[in-house]
Amino acid sequence: MGSYAIPLSGLKAAQDQLQTISNNLANINTTGYKDQTVQFNDLFLQAGAVNGAGDPMQTGLGVAPAATVSNFADGNINSTGIASNMALSGNGFFVLQSAAGVQSYSRAGDFTTNNQGYLTTPSGELLMGYPAANGVVNTSAPLQPMQAGTGMTTPAVATSNIQLSSNLDSDTAVGGAGPVSTIGIYDSLGAQHELTVSYTKTGANTWNYSITVPSGDVTAGATGTTVVGSGTLNFDGSGQLTSASNVVPISIPSFADGAIGPQAISGPFGTAANPSVTQTSSANATSATTQDGYASGTLMNYTVTSDGTIEGTFSSGQTLALGQVVVASFANNQGLTAAGNDDYQPTVGSGAAVIGAAGTGGRGTITGGALEQSNVDIAAEFSNMIVAQQDYSASAKAITTFNQLTQATLQMLQ
């Protein structure tokens, strides 16, 4: 009866192969699905006898499945135009977390936002990443669910630094005025105020400056302007700033609207090593102004960059990082266990997840507004199906032949 076991193992092997092929074909449109292949081992019984040449006499016992191997090569990237969709190119997996706090890993980036604005999978798992505060990503913080729902707001940020790019005309007579520069700043409530910077030449290569704010901004009902900073600028014979007294001069004691005060603002003439004010024989002018505060705003839209940073555009005109999607890599992807819903779980064979930013440490990059398609090759699967079908037929024929021989033997005994 042992003869039947060999072709039966062939039937089972062909059945396993057909099941895997069927599963591949069924998932040909599954986002991020990876093609699978069954690998087999032959079974041999090592007999104790040897032949006349001293070689061992072996008897084959059939075939058995050895492993199911996944092809983790990239699938095609298909642009969807949906901001929450993401596609991984290269090594790695998105990090997900279930409602119970269990982490899993997936190549499927068909994320959407729930009613709280969090990015989730179709089955409700949360997409994890590094959090951001005031537009700055903290890669040292614990992973948190990524939030990017429209309607999110960002608090106002008070201005803490300003810079003017100006030239003071060296031909100006002593006592003459330089350019008048204005720059808008924000208080802690997001209200905008206007600083005015004016200059008066006091001697060769020497200027006094004065910084004022409307008095009504600091005292309700007041008129005129209030000086919030002043000092002296000294230039060398080449028109380069050599020193400036009170380089951090601006201190607004309070605001009439109730914003946090006093508000200290550094600047506005650059640094000692890189000043932004010059004195040359050309017209008084201010070519640029910058400041780092902004008003409160509501999230209008967002994009995902190649390193996973979610950049949100707010109604205040600011573009700020909302967080950074992380990518997990494993020492051995074949050691992962498929858990359904496009998820994988690590095992001893895969090793623990190594989590970091996309594009670092051998991890792949992320394409926003796109999805990675299944990497199943339909033509190859149909070819494999024909081979598996022939294997099954051959093993079935062997069983039929063994049965005929058995029946003939039994008839000889009757």
C-alpha positions in Angstrom: 0.0 0.0 0.0 3.0 2.2 0.3 2.9 2.7 -3.5 -0.4 4.7 -3.1 1.2 7.2 -0.6 3.7 8.5 -3.2 1.1 9.6 -5.9 -1.2 10.8 -3.1 1.5 13.1 -1.9 1.8 14.4 -5.5 -1.9 15.1 -5.6 -1.7 17.0 -2.3 1.3 19.0 -3.6 -0.5 19.9 -6.8 -3.5 20.9 -4.8 -1.4 23.1 -2.6 0.1 24.7 -5.6 -3.3 25.3 -7.3 -4.7 26.8 -4.1 -1.7 29.3 -3.9 -2.2 30.2 -7.6 -5.9 30.7 -7.1 -5.2 32.9 -4.1 -2.7 35.0 -6.2 -5.2 35.4 -8.9 -8.0 36.3 -6.5 -5.8 39.1 -5.1 -4.6 40.5 -8.4 -6.4 43.8 -7.5 -5.6 43.8 -3.8 -3.5 46.9 -2.9 0.0 46.0 -1.8 -0.5 42.2 -2.2 2.6 40.1 -2.7 2.7 37.1 -5.0 3.2 33.7 -3.3 4.9 30.5 -4.5 4.9 27.1 -2.9 8.2 25.3 -2.6 8.5 21.5 -2.1 10.9 19.0 -0.7 11.3 15.4 -1.8 10.9 12.6 0.8 13.5 9.7 0.8 13.7 6.7 3.1 17.4 5.9 3.8 17.6 2.1 3.8 20.3 0.2 5.7 21.2 -2.0 2.7 23.9 -1.1 0.1 24.4 -2.4 -3.4 27.5 -4.2 -4.7 29.3 -0.9 -5.2 28.7 0.1 -1.6 26.2 2.8 -2.5 23.1 3.1 -0.2 19.8 1.9 -1.6 17.2 4.7 -1.3 13.5 4.6 -1.8 11.6 7.8 -2.6 8.5 8.4 -0.5 7.0 11.3 -2.4 6.8 15.1 -2.0 5.9 17.5 0.8 5.5 21.3 0.9 8.6 23.0 2.4 7.6 26.7 2.4 5.3 29.3 0.9 7.6 32.2 -0.3 6.3 35.7 -0.9 7.7 37.9 -3.7 8.3 41.2 -2.0 9.3 43.0 -5.2 7.5 46.3 -5.7 4.2 46.4 -7.5 3.3 49.2 -9.9 2.7 52.6 -8.4 -0.8 53.9 -9.4 -1.5 57.6 -8.9 -5.0 58.2 -7.2 -4.9 61.9 -6.4 -6.3 61.1 -2.9 -4.1 62.8 -0.3 -4.5 60.0 2.3 -3.3 57.3 -0.1 0.4 56.3 0.1 2.6 53.9 -1.8 5.9 52.4 -0.6 8.7 51.9 -3.1 11.5 49.7 -1.9 12.0 47.8 1.4 9.7 48.3 4.4 6.1 48.3 5.7 3.7 50.8 7.1 3.3 50.6 10.9 -0.4 50.1 12.1 -2.1 49.8 15.4 -5.4 48.2 16.2 -7.9 49.5 18.7 -6.5 47.0 21.2 -3.0 48.6 20.8 -1.5 45.6 18.8 0.9 46.7 16.1 0.9 45.1 12.7 2.7 45.9 9.4 1.4 46.4 5.9 2.3 47.4 2.3 -1.2 48.5 1.6 -1.5 52.3 1.7 -5.2 52.7 1.0 -5.7 54.9 4.0 -8.6 57.2 4.7 -9.5 59.6 7.6 -12.0 58.7 10.3 -14.4 61.1 12.0 -11.6 62.3 14.3 -9.3 63.0 11.5 -6.9 60.1 12.1 -5.5 58.1 9.1 -6.8 54.6 9.2 -6.9 51.4 7.1 -10.3 50.2 5.7 -10.5 47.9 8.7 -9.9 50.7 11.2 -6.3 50.3 12.1 -4.4 53.5 12.8 -1.4 54.6 10.8 1.5 55.3 13.1 4.3 57.9 12.9 6.4 60.5 14.7 4.4 63.5 16.1 5.0 67.1 15.3 4.5 70.2 17.5 4.3 73.7 15.9 5.4 72.2 12.6 8.5 70.5 14.0 8.7 66.6 13.9 10.1 64.9 17.0 11.7 61.7 15.9 12.7 60.9 19.5 9.1 60.8 20.7 7.0 57.5 20.9 5.0 56.6 17.9 1.5 58.2 17.7 -1.5 57.9 15.4 -1.2 60.2 12.4 -3.9 62.9 12.2 -4.6 64.9 9.0 -8.3 65.6 8.9 -9.5 68.8 7.4 -10.8 71.1 10.1 -7.7 70.6 12.2 -6.5 73.9 13.6 -3.0 75.2 14.5 -2.5 77.6 17.4 -1.1 81.1 16.8 2.7 81.4 17.3 4.0 84.7 18.6 6.9 86.3 16.6 10.2 85.7 18.3 12.6 86.8 15.5 12.6 89.3 12.7 15.1 90.2 10.1 15.5 93.2 7.7 17.6 93.3 4.6 18.4 97.0 4.2 20.9 99.4 2.8 21.7 102.7 4.4 23.0 105.3 1.9 26.5 106.3 3.0 26.1 109.7 1.2 23.3 110.7 3.6 24.3 113.9 5.6 24.7 113.7 9.3 21.3 114.1 10.9 19.6 112.7 7.8 17.2 109.8 7.8 17.6 106.4 6.3 14.9 104.1 5.0 11.8 103.5 7.0 11.1 99.7 7.3 7.8 98.2 8.4 7.3 94.6 9.3 4.2 92.8 10.6 4.5 90.6 13.7 2.1 88.4 15.5 1.2 88.2 19.2 0.3 85.0 21.1 -3.4 85.4 20.1 -2.5 85.6 16.4 -3.3 89.3 16.1 -1.0 91.2 13.8 0.9 94.3 14.7 3.2 96.5 12.7 6.7 97.4 13.8 8.4 100.4 12.2 12.2 100.7 12.0 13.8 104.1 11.3 17.4 105.2 11.1 19.2 108.6 11.7 22.8 109.2 10.7 24.8 110.5 13.6 28.3 110.5 12.1 30.6 108.8 9.5 29.7 105.1 9.4 27.4 105.5 12.4 23.6 105.4 12.6 21.0 105.3 15.4 17.9 103.2 14.9 14.5 103.3 16.6 11.8 100.6 16.6 8.2 101.6 17.3 4.8 100.1 17.6 1.4 101.9 17.5 0.7 103.0 21.1 -2.9 101.8 20.7 -1.6 98.2 20.3 -0.1 98.3 23.8 -2.5 100.6 25.6 -6.1 100.7 24.7 -7.2 104.1 23.3 -3.6 105.5 23.2 -2.4 107.5 20.2 1.0 107.9 18.5 3.8 105.4 18.7 5.7 103.7 21.5 9.4 103.0 21.2 10.1 99.3 21.9 13.8 99.2 20.8 16.7 101.5 19.9 20.5 101.4 19.5 23.5 102.3 17.4 24.9 100.7 14.2 28.6 101.0 13.3 30.0 100.2 9.8 33.5 99.9 8.5 35.0 101.5 5.4 33.6 98.8 3.2 30.1 99.3 4.4 29.9 96.2 6.5 28.3 96.2 9.9 30.9 95.9 12.6 28.9 96.3 15.7 25.4 97.1 16.9 24.4 98.0 20.4 21.3 96.3 21.8 21.2 93.7 19.0 18.3 92.1 20.8 16.4 95.3 21.5 12.8 94.7 21.0 10.6 94.2 24.0 6.9 94.9 23.8 5.6 95.1 27.5 2.0 94.2 26.9 -0.8 94.1 24.4 -4.2 95.8 24.6 -5.9 92.7 23.2 -4.8 90.6 26.2 -2.0 88.6 24.5 0.9 87.3 26.5 3.4 90.0 27.3 6.1 91.1 27.5 7.0 89.8 24.1 10.7 89.7 23.3 11.8 89.7 19.7 15.4 89.2 18.5 16.9 90.8 15.5 16.5 92.6 13.2 19.9 93.1 11.7 21.1 89.4 11.3 24.0 88.0 13.3 27.4 89.3 13.9 28.8 86.8 11.5 26.1 87.4 8.9 24.6 90.9 9.2 21.7 91.8 7.0 22.2 95.6 7.0 24.8 97.4 4.9 26.0 101.0 4.3 27.0 101.7 0.7 26.7 104.6 -1.7 23.4 103.6 -3.1 19.8 104.5 -2.3 18.2 103.9 1.0 16.1 100.7 0.7 14.7 97.7 2.4 14.7 94.7 0.1 13.2 92.0 2.3 11.7 91.4 5.7 11.1 88.1 7.5 9.5 87.0 10.7 8.7 83.6 12.3 5.2 84.2 13.8 1.8 83.3 12.3 -1.9 83.5 13.1 -4.1 80.5 14.0 -5.4 78.6 11.0 -7.6 75.7 9.8 -6.1 72.9 7.8 -7.2 73.2 4.2 -5.3 70.3 2.5 -2.1 68.2 2.9 0.5 66.3 1.0 2.9 63.4 2.0 6.6 63.8 1.0 9.0 61.0 0.1 10.3 60.8 3.7 6.8 60.4 5.0 6.3 63.9 6.3 2.7 65.0 6.2 2.7 68.7 5.3 -0.5 70.6 6.0 -1.5 73.9 4.4 -3.5 76.1 6.7 -5.9 79.0 6.1 -3.3 81.3 7.6 -1.1 80.6 4.7 1.4 78.5 6.7 2.6 75.1 5.6 3.5 73.0 8.7 4.4 69.4 9.3 1.6 67.5 11.0 3.7 64.4 11.6 5.9 61.9 9.8 4.8 58.4 8.7 7.4 55.8 9.8 8.5 52.7 7.9 9.4 49.3 9.5 12.0 46.9 8.1 12.8 43.4 9.1 16.0 41.2 8.8 14.0 38.5 7.0 10.7 39.4 5.3 10.1 35.8 4.5 9.8 35.1 8.2 6.7 37.4 8.5 3.3 35.8 9.0 0.4 37.0 6.9 -2.5 37.9 9.2 -5.2 38.9 6.8 -6.5 42.4 5.9 -3.1 42.9 4.1 -1.3 42.8 7.5 1.8 40.9 8.6 3.0 40.0 12.0 6.6 39.4 13.0 8.0 36.1 14.2 11.3 34.8 15.5 12.2 34.1 11.9 11.6 37.6 10.7 13.3 39.4 13.6 11.9 42.4 15.4 10.8 45.5 13.5 13.4 48.3 13.0 11.4 51.5 12.7 12.6 54.8 11.3 12.0 57.5 8.7 11.3 56.5 5.0 14.5 56.7 2.9 16.8 56.0 5.8 18.5 52.8 6.9 17.7 50.9 3.7 14.0 51.7 4.0 11.9 52.6 0.9 10.4 55.9 0.1 6.8 57.0 0.2 4.8 58.4 -2.7 1.8 60.4 -1.6 -1.5 60.3 -3.4 -0.8 56.9 -4.9 -1.2 53.2 -4.2 1.1 50.2 -4.8 -0.7 47.6 -6.9 -0.4 43.8 -6.5 2.7 42.4 -8.0 0.9 39.3 -9.3 1.8 38.5 -13.0 -1.4 37.0 -14.5 0.5 35.4 -17.4 2.9 33.7 -15.1 0.1 32.5 -12.9 -1.8 30.9 -15.8 1.4 29.1 -16.9 1.9 27.8 -13.3 -1.7 26.7 -13.3 -1.2 24.6 -16.4 1.9 23.0 -14.8 0.1 22.3 -11.6 -2.8 20.8 -13.5 -0.5 18.4 -15.4 1.2 17.4 -12.1 -2.2 16.6 -10.6 -3.2 14.6 -13.7 0.1 12.6 -13.7 -0.3 11.7 -10.0 -3.9 10.7 -10.6 -2.8 8.5 -13.4 -0.1 6.9 -11.2 -2.8 6.0 -8.6 -5.0 4.5 -11.4 -2.1 2.4 -12.6 -1.3 1.2 -9.0 -5.0 0.3 -8.6 -5.0 -1.7 -11.8 -1.9 -3.6 -10.7 -3.4 -4.3 -7.3 -6.6 -5.7 -8.9 -4.6 -7.9 -11.2 -2.6 -9.3 -8.2 -5.8 -10.0 -6.4 -7.3 -11.8 -9.4 -4.2 -14.1 -9.5 -4.9 -15.2 -5.9 -8.5 -16.1 -6.6 
